[in-house]
Structures are given as structure tokens and as C-alpha cells.
Amino acid sequence: MVSAVKLQSIITCPKCAHAKEETMPLDACLWRYECEHCHMVLRPKAGDCCVFCSYGTERCPPMQQESCLGCSPPAGSLY
């Protein structure tokens, strides 16, 4: 039985620990997220495809479905 994809994830800023629940896109990976409290720009940790996989309570929907094709930013990208 396949589990339902979770769309809500709580992102926690590593700088100020501010946490906010966000709705994740079904078909994309988010490579940049700005903390609304301290304005630090979060980017994925090495080996992760997106900020939800690095700083969220749930992995992104493509990773939950094991279908994260093309989830890495283009070479030389600043995200």
C-alpha cells in the first residue's frame, strides 16, 4: 500500500530557529527559501534536493514518491 503524499512541512531556520508550516509544491523542488524572521536565505544542504529535504519536517513530494528526477539546480546556478 502506497502512503499518501504529505504536502505540509515545517521549515526551521538554522540561524534563528524560526519555524513555519509551508505547503510544498507537488511537482517541483524548492531550492531557495527566505526566513521571514531573520531573512536568512536557506539553500539545500549538500546531497539534498531542496530546502524541505534539508530543513523541513517532511521530505518534498518528489522524494516521498521516489521520483525526484531533475531535482538538482542547473550547474553554476545560484538557485
mmCIF file of the N, C-alpha and C atoms, coordinates in Angstrom:
data_MODEL
# 
_entry.id   MODEL 
# 
loop_
_atom_site.group_PDB 
_atom_site.id 
_atom_site.type_symbol 
_atom_site.label_atom_id 
_atom_site.label_alt_id 
_atom_site.label_comp_id 
_atom_site.label_asym_id 
_atom_site.label_entity_id 
_atom_site.label_seq_id 
_atom_site.pdbx_PDB_ins_code 
_atom_site.Cartn_x 
_atom_site.Cartn_y 
_atom_site.Cartn_z 
_atom_site.occupancy 
_atom_site.B_iso_or_equiv 
_atom_site.pdbx_formal_charge 
_atom_site.auth_seq_id 
_atom_site.auth_comp_id 
_atom_site.auth_asym_id 
_atom_site.auth_atom_id 
_atom_site.pdbx_PDB_model_num 
ATOM 1   N N  . MET A 1 1  ? 0.839  -1.193 0.000   1.00 0.00 ? 1  MET A N  1 
ATOM 2   C CA . MET A 1 1  ? 0.000  0.000  0.000   1.00 0.00 ? 1  MET A CA 1 
ATOM 3   C C  . MET A 1 1  ? 0.879  1.251  0.000   1.00 0.00 ? 1  MET A C  1 
ATOM 4   N N  . VAL A 1 2  ? 0.588  2.175  -0.870  1.00 0.00 ? 2  VAL A N  1 
ATOM 5   C CA . VAL A 1 2  ? 1.357  3.409  -1.001  1.00 0.00 ? 2  VAL A CA 1 
ATOM 6   C C  . VAL A 1 2  ? 0.797  4.459  -0.046  1.00 0.00 ? 2  VAL A C  1 
ATOM 7   N N  . SER A 1 3  ? 1.690  5.109  0.681   1.00 0.00 ? 3  SER A N  1 
ATOM 8   C CA . SER A 1 3  ? 1.273  6.167  1.602   1.00 0.00 ? 3  SER A CA 1 
ATOM 9   C C  . SER A 1 3  ? 0.901  7.419  0.822   1.00 0.00 ? 3  SER A C  1 
ATOM 10  N N  . ALA A 1 4  ? -0.023 8.180  1.371   1.00 0.00 ? 4  ALA A N  1 
ATOM 11  C CA . ALA A 1 4  ? -0.402 9.455  0.758   1.00 0.00 ? 4  ALA A CA 1 
ATOM 12  C C  . ALA A 1 4  ? 0.757  10.440 0.879   1.00 0.00 ? 4  ALA A C  1 
ATOM 13  N N  . VAL A 1 5  ? 0.910  11.256 -0.126  1.00 0.00 ? 5  VAL A N  1 
ATOM 14  C CA . VAL A 1 5  ? 1.964  12.270 -0.114  1.00 0.00 ? 5  VAL A CA 1 
ATOM 15  C C  . VAL A 1 5  ? 1.578  13.368 0.861   1.00 0.00 ? 5  VAL A C  1 
ATOM 16  N N  . LYS A 1 6  ? 2.511  13.718 1.727   1.00 0.00 ? 6  LYS A N  1 
ATOM 17  C CA . LYS A 1 6  ? 2.289  14.801 2.686   1.00 0.00 ? 6  LYS A CA 1 
ATOM 18  C C  . LYS A 1 6  ? 2.699  16.110 2.026   1.00 0.00 ? 6  LYS A C  1 
ATOM 19  N N  . LEU A 1 7  ? 1.817  17.091 2.084   1.00 0.00 ? 7  LEU A N  1 
ATOM 20  C CA . LEU A 1 7  ? 2.091  18.379 1.445   1.00 0.00 ? 7  LEU A CA 1 
ATOM 21  C C  . LEU A 1 7  ? 2.497  19.465 2.427   1.00 0.00 ? 7  LEU A C  1 
ATOM 22  N N  . GLN A 1 8  ? 2.309  19.247 3.703   1.00 0.00 ? 8  GLN A N  1 
ATOM 23  C CA . GLN A 1 8  ? 2.664  20.244 4.716   1.00 0.00 ? 8  GLN A CA 1 
ATOM 24  C C  . GLN A 1 8  ? 3.996  19.853 5.361   1.00 0.00 ? 8  GLN A C  1 
ATOM 25  N N  . SER A 1 9  ? 4.865  20.813 5.519   1.00 0.00 ? 9  SER A N  1 
ATOM 26  C CA . SER A 1 9  ? 6.149  20.600 6.168   1.00 0.00 ? 9  SER A CA 1 
ATOM 27  C C  . SER A 1 9  ? 6.483  21.856 6.968   1.00 0.00 ? 9  SER A C  1 
ATOM 28  N N  . ILE A 1 10 ? 7.084  21.669 8.112   1.00 0.00 ? 10 ILE A N  1 
ATOM 29  C CA . ILE A 1 10 ? 7.504  22.808 8.934   1.00 0.00 ? 10 ILE A CA 1 
ATOM 30  C C  . ILE A 1 10 ? 8.991  23.029 8.688   1.00 0.00 ? 10 ILE A C  1 
ATOM 31  N N  . ILE A 1 11 ? 9.314  24.182 8.106   1.00 0.00 ? 11 ILE A N  1 
ATOM 32  C CA . ILE A 1 11 ? 10.710 24.543 7.854   1.00 0.00 ? 11 ILE A CA 1 
ATOM 33  C C  . ILE A 1 11 ? 11.221 25.311 9.066   1.00 0.00 ? 11 ILE A C  1 
ATOM 34  N N  . THR A 1 12 ? 12.379 24.902 9.563   1.00 0.00 ? 12 THR A N  1 
ATOM 35  C CA . THR A 1 12 ? 13.001 25.569 10.703  1.00 0.00 ? 12 THR A CA 1 
ATOM 36  C C  . THR A 1 12 ? 14.309 26.204 10.254  1.00 0.00 ? 12 THR A C  1 
ATOM 37  N N  . CYS A 1 13 ? 14.433 27.495 10.485  1.00 0.00 ? 13 CYS A N  1 
ATOM 38  C CA . CYS A 1 13 ? 15.634 28.235 10.109  1.00 0.00 ? 13 CYS A CA 1 
ATOM 39  C C  . CYS A 1 13 ? 16.797 27.806 11.004  1.00 0.00 ? 13 CYS A C  1 
ATOM 40  N N  . PRO A 1 14 ? 17.940 27.444 10.413  1.00 0.00 ? 14 PRO A N  1 
ATOM 41  C CA . PRO A 1 14 ? 19.086 27.038 11.227  1.00 0.00 ? 14 PRO A CA 1 
ATOM 42  C C  . PRO A 1 14 ? 19.761 28.203 11.951  1.00 0.00 ? 14 PRO A C  1 
ATOM 43  N N  . LYS A 1 15 ? 19.478 29.431 11.524  1.00 0.00 ? 15 LYS A N  1 
ATOM 44  C CA . LYS A 1 15 ? 20.099 30.605 12.152  1.00 0.00 ? 15 LYS A CA 1 
ATOM 45  C C  . LYS A 1 15 ? 19.324 31.070 13.379  1.00 0.00 ? 15 LYS A C  1 
ATOM 46  N N  . CYS A 1 16 ? 18.008 31.247 13.237  1.00 0.00 ? 16 CYS A N  1 
ATOM 47  C CA . CYS A 1 16 ? 17.226 31.833 14.336  1.00 0.00 ? 16 CYS A CA 1 
ATOM 48  C C  . CYS A 1 16 ? 16.205 30.869 14.945  1.00 0.00 ? 16 CYS A C  1 
ATOM 49  N N  . ALA A 1 17 ? 16.077 29.680 14.375  1.00 0.00 ? 17 ALA A N  1 
ATOM 50  C CA . ALA A 1 17 ? 15.156 28.640 14.853  1.00 0.00 ? 17 ALA A CA 1 
ATOM 51  C C  . ALA A 1 17 ? 13.679 28.974 14.636  1.00 0.00 ? 17 ALA A C  1 
ATOM 52  N N  . HIS A 1 18 ? 13.393 30.007 13.840  1.00 0.00 ? 18 HIS A N  1 
ATOM 53  C CA . HIS A 1 18 ? 12.001 30.311 13.497  1.00 0.00 ? 18 HIS A CA 1 
ATOM 54  C C  . HIS A 1 18 ? 11.449 29.152 12.673  1.00 0.00 ? 18 HIS A C  1 
ATOM 55  N N  . ALA A 1 19 ? 10.251 28.710 13.013  1.00 0.00 ? 19 ALA A N  1 
ATOM 56  C CA . ALA A 1 19 ? 9.624  27.600 12.299  1.00 0.00 ? 19 ALA A CA 1 
ATOM 57  C C  . ALA A 1 19 ? 8.310  28.057 11.693  1.00 0.00 ? 19 ALA A C  1 
ATOM 58  N N  . LYS A 1 20 ? 8.055  27.598 10.475  1.00 0.00 ? 20 LYS A N  1 
ATOM 59  C CA . LYS A 1 20 ? 6.813  27.962 9.797   1.00 0.00 ? 20 LYS A CA 1 
ATOM 60  C C  . LYS A 1 20 ? 6.335  26.786 8.956   1.00 0.00 ? 20 LYS A C  1 
ATOM 61  N N  . GLU A 1 21 ? 5.038  26.512 9.050   1.00 0.00 ? 21 GLU A N  1 
ATOM 62  C CA . GLU A 1 21 ? 4.463  25.464 8.219   1.00 0.00 ? 21 GLU A CA 1 
ATOM 63  C C  . GLU A 1 21 ? 4.240  26.005 6.808   1.00 0.00 ? 21 GLU A C  1 
ATOM 64  N N  . GLU A 1 22 ? 4.677  25.249 5.834   1.00 0.00 ? 22 GLU A N  1 
ATOM 65  C CA . GLU A 1 22 ? 4.540  25.635 4.431   1.00 0.00 ? 22 GLU A CA 1 
ATOM 66  C C  . GLU A 1 22 ? 3.911  24.487 3.650   1.00 0.00 ? 22 GLU A C  1 
ATOM 67  N N  . THR A 1 23 ? 3.226  24.833 2.576   1.00 0.00 ? 23 THR A N  1 
ATOM 68  C CA . THR A 1 23 ? 2.692  23.835 1.658   1.00 0.00 ? 23 THR A CA 1 
ATOM 69  C C  . THR A 1 23 ? 3.716  23.618 0.554   1.00 0.00 ? 23 THR A C  1 
ATOM 70  N N  . MET A 1 24 ? 4.085  22.366 0.336   1.00 0.00 ? 24 MET A N  1 
ATOM 71  C CA . MET A 1 24 ? 5.097  22.045 -0.666  1.00 0.00 ? 24 MET A CA 1 
ATOM 72  C C  . MET A 1 24 ? 4.452  21.859 -2.038  1.00 0.00 ? 24 MET A C  1 
ATOM 73  N N  . PRO A 1 25 ? 5.151  22.265 -3.097  1.00 0.00 ? 25 PRO A N  1 
ATOM 74  C CA . PRO A 1 25 ? 4.632  22.010 -4.441  1.00 0.00 ? 25 PRO A CA 1 
ATOM 75  C C  . PRO A 1 25 ? 4.695  20.514 -4.742  1.00 0.00 ? 25 PRO A C  1 
ATOM 76  N N  . LEU A 1 26 ? 3.728  20.018 -5.487  1.00 0.00 ? 26 LEU A N  1 
ATOM 77  C CA . LEU A 1 26 ? 3.680  18.594 -5.826  1.00 0.00 ? 26 LEU A CA 1 
ATOM 78  C C  . LEU A 1 26 ? 4.736  18.180 -6.838  1.00 0.00 ? 26 LEU A C  1 
ATOM 79  N N  . ASP A 1 27 ? 5.075  19.073 -7.740  1.00 0.00 ? 27 ASP A N  1 
ATOM 80  C CA . ASP A 1 27 ? 5.874  18.679 -8.893  1.00 0.00 ? 27 ASP A CA 1 
ATOM 81  C C  . ASP A 1 27 ? 7.195  19.430 -9.028  1.00 0.00 ? 27 ASP A C  1 
ATOM 82  N N  . ALA A 1 28 ? 7.686  19.988 -7.944  1.00 0.00 ? 28 ALA A N  1 
ATOM 83  C CA . ALA A 1 28 ? 8.921  20.767 -8.032  1.00 0.00 ? 28 ALA A CA 1 
ATOM 84  C C  . ALA A 1 28 ? 9.671  20.711 -6.711  1.00 0.00 ? 28 ALA A C  1 
ATOM 85  N N  . CYS A 1 29 ? 10.952 21.027 -6.785  1.00 0.00 ? 29 CYS A N  1 
ATOM 86  C CA . CYS A 1 29 ? 11.785 21.119 -5.589  1.00 0.00 ? 29 CYS A CA 1 
ATOM 87  C C  . CYS A 1 29 ? 12.145 22.591 -5.377  1.00 0.00 ? 29 CYS A C  1 
ATOM 88  N N  . LEU A 1 30 ? 12.019 23.057 -4.161  1.00 0.00 ? 30 LEU A N  1 
ATOM 89  C CA . LEU A 1 30 ? 12.296 24.459 -3.839  1.00 0.00 ? 30 LEU A CA 1 
ATOM 90  C C  . LEU A 1 30 ? 13.759 24.591 -3.418  1.00 0.00 ? 30 LEU A C  1 
ATOM 91  N N  . TRP A 1 31 ? 14.536 25.335 -4.188  1.00 0.00 ? 31 TRP A N  1 
ATOM 92  C CA . TRP A 1 31 ? 15.970 25.466 -3.943  1.00 0.00 ? 31 TRP A CA 1 
ATOM 93  C C  . TRP A 1 31 ? 16.335 26.691 -3.130  1.00 0.00 ? 31 TRP A C  1 
ATOM 94  N N  . ARG A 1 32 ? 15.378 27.577 -2.880  1.00 0.00 ? 32 ARG A N  1 
ATOM 95  C CA . ARG A 1 32 ? 15.669 28.812 -2.147  1.00 0.00 ? 32 ARG A CA 1 
ATOM 96  C C  . ARG A 1 32 ? 14.462 29.148 -1.289  1.00 0.00 ? 32 ARG A C  1 
ATOM 97  N N  . TYR A 1 33 ? 14.731 29.502 -0.036  1.00 0.00 ? 33 TYR A N  1 
ATOM 98  C CA . TYR A 1 33 ? 13.648 29.867 0.881   1.00 0.00 ? 33 TYR A CA 1 
ATOM 99  C C  . TYR A 1 33 ? 14.190 30.931 1.822   1.00 0.00 ? 33 TYR A C  1 
ATOM 100 N N  . GLU A 1 34 ? 13.480 32.051 1.962   1.00 0.00 ? 34 GLU A N  1 
ATOM 101 C CA . GLU A 1 34 ? 13.923 33.121 2.852   1.00 0.00 ? 34 GLU A CA 1 
ATOM 102 C C  . GLU A 1 34 ? 13.147 33.061 4.155   1.00 0.00 ? 34 GLU A C  1 
ATOM 103 N N  . CYS A 1 35 ? 13.855 33.002 5.269   1.00 0.00 ? 35 CYS A N  1 
ATOM 104 C CA . CYS A 1 35 ? 13.226 33.009 6.587   1.00 0.00 ? 35 CYS A CA 1 
ATOM 105 C C  . CYS A 1 35 ? 12.529 34.351 6.777   1.00 0.00 ? 35 CYS A C  1 
ATOM 106 N N  . GLU A 1 36 ? 11.257 34.300 7.128   1.00 0.00 ? 36 GLU A N  1 
ATOM 107 C CA . GLU A 1 36 ? 10.516 35.556 7.295   1.00 0.00 ? 36 GLU A CA 1 
ATOM 108 C C  . GLU A 1 36 ? 10.908 36.296 8.570   1.00 0.00 ? 36 GLU A C  1 
ATOM 109 N N  . HIS A 1 37 ? 11.627 35.639 9.469   1.00 0.00 ? 37 HIS A N  1 
ATOM 110 C CA . HIS A 1 37 ? 12.019 36.272 10.730  1.00 0.00 ? 37 HIS A CA 1 
ATOM 111 C C  . HIS A 1 37 ? 13.376 36.977 10.624  1.00 0.00 ? 37 HIS A C  1 
ATOM 112 N N  . CYS A 1 38 ? 14.419 36.235 10.222  1.00 0.00 ? 38 CYS A N  1 
ATOM 113 C CA . CYS A 1 38 ? 15.766 36.831 10.173  1.00 0.00 ? 38 CYS A CA 1 
ATOM 114 C C  . CYS A 1 38 ? 16.241 37.111 8.742   1.00 0.00 ? 38 CYS A C  1 
ATOM 115 N N  . HIS A 1 39 ? 15.472 36.685 7.748   1.00 0.00 ? 39 HIS A N  1 
ATOM 116 C CA . HIS A 1 39 ? 15.743 36.911 6.329   1.00 0.00 ? 39 HIS A CA 1 
ATOM 117 C C  . HIS A 1 39 ? 16.945 36.146 5.788   1.00 0.00 ? 39 HIS A C  1 
ATOM 118 N N  . MET A 1 40 ? 17.420 35.153 6.537   1.00 0.00 ? 40 MET A N  1 
ATOM 119 C CA . MET A 1 40 ? 18.471 34.287 6.006   1.00 0.00 ? 40 MET A CA 1 
ATOM 120 C C  . MET A 1 40 ? 17.896 33.499 4.824   1.00 0.00 ? 40 MET A C  1 
ATOM 121 N N  . VAL A 1 41 ? 18.683 33.389 3.761   1.00 0.00 ? 41 VAL A N  1 
ATOM 122 C CA . VAL A 1 41 ? 18.256 32.611 2.603   1.00 0.00 ? 41 VAL A CA 1 
ATOM 123 C C  . VAL A 1 41 ? 18.771 31.181 2.780   1.00 0.00 ? 41 VAL A C  1 
ATOM 124 N N  . LEU A 1 42 ? 17.834 30.250 2.857   1.00 0.00 ? 42 LEU A N  1 
ATOM 125 C CA . LEU A 1 42 ? 18.172 28.844 3.008   1.00 0.00 ? 42 LEU A CA 1 
ATOM 126 C C  . LEU A 1 42 ? 18.312 28.209 1.636   1.00 0.00 ? 42 LEU A C  1 
ATOM 127 N N  . ARG A 1 43 ? 19.308 27.355 1.511   1.00 0.00 ? 43 ARG A N  1 
ATOM 128 C CA . ARG A 1 43 ? 19.530 26.574 0.296   1.00 0.00 ? 43 ARG A CA 1 
ATOM 129 C C  . ARG A 1 43 ? 19.732 25.126 0.728   1.00 0.00 ? 43 ARG A C  1 
ATOM 130 N N  . PRO A 1 44 ? 19.499 24.172 -0.155  1.00 0.00 ? 44 PRO A N  1 
ATOM 131 C CA . PRO A 1 44 ? 19.639 22.765 0.236   1.00 0.00 ? 44 PRO A CA 1 
ATOM 132 C C  . PRO A 1 44 ? 21.048 22.442 0.723   1.00 0.00 ? 44 PRO A C  1 
ATOM 133 N N  . LYS A 1 45 ? 21.119 21.548 1.700   1.00 0.00 ? 45 LYS A N  1 
ATOM 134 C CA . LYS A 1 45 ? 22.409 21.031 2.147   1.00 0.00 ? 45 LYS A CA 1 
ATOM 135 C C  . LYS A 1 45 ? 22.953 20.112 1.060   1.00 0.00 ? 45 LYS A C  1 
ATOM 136 N N  . ALA A 1 46 ? 24.261 19.905 1.055   1.00 0.00 ? 46 ALA A N  1 
ATOM 137 C CA . ALA A 1 46 ? 24.881 19.011 0.080   1.00 0.00 ? 46 ALA A CA 1 
ATOM 138 C C  . ALA A 1 46 ? 24.209 17.639 0.140   1.00 0.00 ? 46 ALA A C  1 
ATOM 139 N N  . GLY A 1 47 ? 23.827 17.145 -1.011  1.00 0.00 ? 47 GLY A N  1 
ATOM 140 C CA . GLY A 1 47 ? 23.191 15.834 -1.089  1.00 0.00 ? 47 GLY A CA 1 
ATOM 141 C C  . GLY A 1 47 ? 21.675 15.863 -1.027  1.00 0.00 ? 47 GLY A C  1 
ATOM 142 N N  . ASP A 1 48 ? 21.099 17.003 -0.632  1.00 0.00 ? 48 ASP A N  1 
ATOM 143 C CA . ASP A 1 48 ? 19.639 17.144 -0.590  1.00 0.00 ? 48 ASP A CA 1 
ATOM 144 C C  . ASP A 1 48 ? 19.171 17.862 -1.847  1.00 0.00 ? 48 ASP A C  1 
ATOM 145 N N  . CYS A 1 49 ? 17.930 17.572 -2.251  1.00 0.00 ? 49 CYS A N  1 
ATOM 146 C CA . CYS A 1 49 ? 17.428 18.170 -3.490  1.00 0.00 ? 49 CYS A CA 1 
ATOM 147 C C  . CYS A 1 49 ? 16.763 19.521 -3.269  1.00 0.00 ? 49 CYS A C  1 
ATOM 148 N N  . CYS A 1 50 ? 16.332 19.811 -2.031  1.00 0.00 ? 50 CYS A N  1 
ATOM 149 C CA . CYS A 1 50 ? 15.607 21.063 -1.821  1.00 0.00 ? 50 CYS A CA 1 
ATOM 150 C C  . CYS A 1 50 ? 15.627 21.470 -0.346  1.00 0.00 ? 50 CYS A C  1 
ATOM 151 N N  . VAL A 1 51 ? 15.101 22.644 -0.057  1.00 0.00 ? 51 VAL A N  1 
ATOM 152 C CA . VAL A 1 51 ? 15.096 23.147 1.319   1.00 0.00 ? 51 VAL A CA 1 
ATOM 153 C C  . VAL A 1 51 ? 14.176 22.335 2.228   1.00 0.00 ? 51 VAL A C  1 
ATOM 154 N N  . PHE A 1 52 ? 13.111 21.746 1.685   1.00 0.00 ? 52 PHE A N  1 
ATOM 155 C CA . PHE A 1 52 ? 12.238 20.919 2.524   1.00 0.00 ? 52 PHE A CA 1 
ATOM 156 C C  . PHE A 1 52 ? 12.978 19.667 2.989   1.00 0.00 ? 52 PHE A C  1 
ATOM 157 N N  . CYS A 1 53 ? 13.785 19.075 2.105   1.00 0.00 ? 53 CYS A N  1 
ATOM 158 C CA . CYS A 1 53 ? 14.549 17.884 2.479   1.00 0.00 ? 53 CYS A CA 1 
ATOM 159 C C  . CYS A 1 53 ? 15.644 18.226 3.495   1.00 0.00 ? 53 CYS A C  1 
ATOM 160 N N  . SER A 1 54 ? 16.148 19.449 3.461   1.00 0.00 ? 54 SER A N  1 
ATOM 161 C CA . SER A 1 54 ? 17.210 19.863 4.383   1.00 0.00 ? 54 SER A CA 1 
ATOM 162 C C  . SER A 1 54 ? 16.693 20.408 5.706   1.00 0.00 ? 54 SER A C  1 
ATOM 163 N N  . TYR A 1 55 ? 15.629 21.198 5.682   1.00 0.00 ? 55 TYR A N  1 
ATOM 164 C CA . TYR A 1 55 ? 15.200 21.924 6.879   1.00 0.00 ? 55 TYR A CA 1 
ATOM 165 C C  . TYR A 1 55 ? 13.758 21.659 7.291   1.00 0.00 ? 55 TYR A C  1 
ATOM 166 N N  . GLY A 1 56 ? 13.051 20.827 6.551   1.00 0.00 ? 56 GLY A N  1 
ATOM 167 C CA . GLY A 1 56 ? 11.642 20.574 6.845   1.00 0.00 ? 56 GLY A CA 1 
ATOM 168 C C  . GLY A 1 56 ? 11.407 19.310 7.647   1.00 0.00 ? 56 GLY A C  1 
ATOM 169 N N  . THR A 1 57 ? 10.201 19.205 8.157   1.00 0.00 ? 57 THR A N  1 
ATOM 170 C CA . THR A 1 57 ? 9.812  18.009 8.904   1.00 0.00 ? 57 THR A CA 1 
ATOM 171 C C  . THR A 1 57 ? 9.409  16.871 7.976   1.00 0.00 ? 57 THR A C  1 
ATOM 172 N N  . GLU A 1 58 ? 9.149  17.189 6.714   1.00 0.00 ? 58 GLU A N  1 
ATOM 173 C CA . GLU A 1 58 ? 8.800  16.182 5.707   1.00 0.00 ? 58 GLU A CA 1 
ATOM 174 C C  . GLU A 1 58 ? 9.664  16.407 4.475   1.00 0.00 ? 58 GLU A C  1 
ATOM 175 N N  . ARG A 1 59 ? 10.027 15.326 3.809   1.00 0.00 ? 59 ARG A N  1 
ATOM 176 C CA . ARG A 1 59 ? 10.749 15.443 2.546   1.00 0.00 ? 59 ARG A CA 1 
ATOM 177 C C  . ARG A 1 59 ? 9.785  15.931 1.475   1.00 0.00 ? 59 ARG A C  1 
ATOM 178 N N  . CYS A 1 60 ? 10.300 16.507 0.409   1.00 0.00 ? 60 CYS A N  1 
ATOM 179 C CA . CYS A 1 60 ? 9.453  17.038 -0.662  1.00 0.00 ? 60 CYS A CA 1 
ATOM 180 C C  . CYS A 1 60 ? 8.658  15.916 -1.337  1.00 0.00 ? 60 CYS A C  1 
ATOM 181 N N  . PRO A 1 61 ? 7.504  16.260 -1.934  1.00 0.00 ? 61 PRO A N  1 
ATOM 182 C CA . PRO A 1 61 ? 6.680  15.242 -2.593  1.00 0.00 ? 61 PRO A CA 1 
ATOM 183 C C  . PRO A 1 61 ? 7.426  14.388 -3.630  1.00 0.00 ? 61 PRO A C  1 
ATOM 184 N N  . PRO A 1 62 ? 8.280  14.967 -4.501  1.00 0.00 ? 62 PRO A N  1 
ATOM 185 C CA . PRO A 1 62 ? 9.001  14.092 -5.435  1.00 0.00 ? 62 PRO A CA 1 
ATOM 186 C C  . PRO A 1 62 ? 9.862  13.045 -4.715  1.00 0.00 ? 62 PRO A C  1 
ATOM 187 N N  . MET A 1 63 ? 10.490 13.409 -3.596  1.00 0.00 ? 63 MET A N  1 
ATOM 188 C CA . MET A 1 63 ? 11.291 12.440 -2.843  1.00 0.00 ? 63 MET A CA 1 
ATOM 189 C C  . MET A 1 63 ? 10.394 11.435 -2.123  1.00 0.00 ? 63 MET A C  1 
ATOM 190 N N  . GLN A 1 64 ? 9.251  11.877 -1.613  1.00 0.00 ? 64 GLN A N  1 
ATOM 191 C CA . GLN A 1 64 ? 8.319  10.952 -0.978  1.00 0.00 ? 64 GLN A CA 1 
ATOM 192 C C  . GLN A 1 64 ? 7.861  9.895  -1.980  1.00 0.00 ? 64 GLN A C  1 
ATOM 193 N N  . GLN A 1 65 ? 7.726  10.290 -3.241  1.00 0.00 ? 65 GLN A N  1 
ATOM 194 C CA . GLN A 1 65 ? 7.280  9.382  -4.295  1.00 0.00 ? 65 GLN A CA 1 
ATOM 195 C C  . GLN A 1 65 ? 8.452  8.701  -4.992  1.00 0.00 ? 65 GLN A C  1 
ATOM 196 N N  . GLU A 1 66 ? 9.668  8.985  -4.526  1.00 0.00 ? 66 GLU A N  1 
ATOM 197 C CA . GLU A 1 66 ? 10.889 8.447  -5.127  1.00 0.00 ? 66 GLU A CA 1 
ATOM 198 C C  . GLU A 1 66 ? 10.944 8.739  -6.624  1.00 0.00 ? 66 GLU A C  1 
ATOM 199 N N  . SER A 1 67 ? 10.537 9.959  -6.976  1.00 0.00 ? 67 SER A N  1 
ATOM 200 C CA . SER A 1 67 ? 10.537 10.359 -8.387  1.00 0.00 ? 67 SER A CA 1 
ATOM 201 C C  . SER A 1 67 ? 11.200 11.717 -8.569  1.00 0.00 ? 67 SER A C  1 
ATOM 202 N N  . CYS A 1 68 ? 12.272 11.946 -7.867  1.00 0.00 ? 68 CYS A N  1 
ATOM 203 C CA . CYS A 1 68 ? 12.923 13.255 -7.881  1.00 0.00 ? 68 CYS A CA 1 
ATOM 204 C C  . CYS A 1 68 ? 13.884 13.361 -9.062  1.00 0.00 ? 68 CYS A C  1 
ATOM 205 N N  . LEU A 1 69 ? 13.353 13.230 -10.265 1.00 0.00 ? 69 LEU A N  1 
ATOM 206 C CA . LEU A 1 69 ? 14.174 13.370 -11.461 1.00 0.00 ? 69 LEU A CA 1 
ATOM 207 C C  . LEU A 1 69 ? 14.351 14.850 -11.764 1.00 0.00 ? 69 LEU A C  1 
ATOM 208 N N  . GLY A 1 70 ? 15.578 15.271 -11.952 1.00 0.00 ? 70 GLY A N  1 
ATOM 209 C CA . GLY A 1 70 ? 15.829 16.674 -12.267 1.00 0.00 ? 70 GLY A CA 1 
ATOM 210 C C  . GLY A 1 70 ? 15.650 17.592 -11.082 1.00 0.00 ? 70 GLY A C  1 
ATOM 211 N N  . CYS A 1 71 ? 15.824 17.065 -9.884  1.00 0.00 ? 71 CYS A N  1 
ATOM 212 C CA . CYS A 1 71 ? 15.615 17.873 -8.681  1.00 0.00 ? 71 CYS A CA 1 
ATOM 213 C C  . CYS A 1 71 ? 16.853 18.641 -8.262  1.00 0.00 ? 71 CYS A C  1 
ATOM 214 N N  . SER A 1 72 ? 17.886 18.634 -9.029  1.00 0.00 ? 72 SER A N  1 
ATOM 215 C CA . SER A 1 72 ? 19.050 19.414 -8.634  1.00 0.00 ? 72 SER A CA 1 
ATOM 216 C C  . SER A 1 72 ? 19.118 20.663 -9.500  1.00 0.00 ? 72 SER A C  1 
ATOM 217 N N  . PRO A 1 73 ? 19.614 21.757 -8.939  1.00 0.00 ? 73 PRO A N  1 
ATOM 218 C CA . PRO A 1 73 ? 19.688 23.001 -9.707  1.00 0.00 ? 73 PRO A CA 1 
ATOM 219 C C  . PRO A 1 73 ? 20.684 22.870 -10.856 1.00 0.00 ? 73 PRO A C  1 
ATOM 220 N N  . PRO A 1 74 ? 20.509 23.640 -11.899 1.00 0.00 ? 74 PRO A N  1 
ATOM 221 C CA . PRO A 1 74 ? 21.439 23.601 -13.026 1.00 0.00 ? 74 PRO A CA 1 
ATOM 222 C C  . PRO A 1 74 ? 22.856 23.953 -12.588 1.00 0.00 ? 74 PRO A C  1 
ATOM 223 N N  . ALA A 1 75 ? 23.843 23.401 -13.259 1.00 0.00 ? 75 ALA A N  1 
ATOM 224 C CA . ALA A 1 75 ? 25.244 23.683 -12.948 1.00 0.00 ? 75 ALA A CA 1 
ATOM 225 C C  . ALA A 1 75 ? 25.492 25.183 -13.006 1.00 0.00 ? 75 ALA A C  1 
ATOM 226 N N  . GLY A 1 76 ? 26.205 25.702 -12.025 1.00 0.00 ? 76 GLY A N  1 
ATOM 227 C CA . GLY A 1 76 ? 26.519 27.119 -11.980 1.00 0.00 ? 76 GLY A CA 1 
ATOM 228 C C  . GLY A 1 76 ? 25.375 27.993 -11.497 1.00 0.00 ? 76 GLY A C  1 
ATOM 229 N N  . SER A 1 77 ? 24.277 27.371 -11.127 1.00 0.00 ? 77 SER A N  1 
ATOM 230 C CA . SER A 1 77 ? 23.102 28.127 -10.691 1.00 0.00 ? 77 SER A CA 1 
ATOM 231 C C  . SER A 1 77 ? 23.306 28.713 -9.304  1.00 0.00 ? 77 SER A C  1 
ATOM 232 N N  . LEU A 1 78 ? 22.748 29.873 -9.097  1.00 0.00 ? 78 LEU A N  1 
ATOM 233 C CA . LEU A 1 78 ? 22.738 30.482 -7.768  1.00 0.00 ? 78 LEU A CA 1 
ATOM 234 C C  . LEU A 1 78 ? 21.429 30.167 -7.064  1.00 0.00 ? 78 LEU A C  1 
ATOM 235 N N  . TYR A 1 79 ? 20.669 29.257 -7.647  1.00 0.00 ? 79 TYR A N  1 
ATOM 236 C CA . TYR A 1 79 ? 19.356 28.813 -7.166  1.00 0.00 ? 79 TYR A CA 1 
ATOM 237 C C  . TYR A 1 79 ? 18.374 29.909 -7.418  1.00 0.00 ? 79 TYR A C  1 
# 
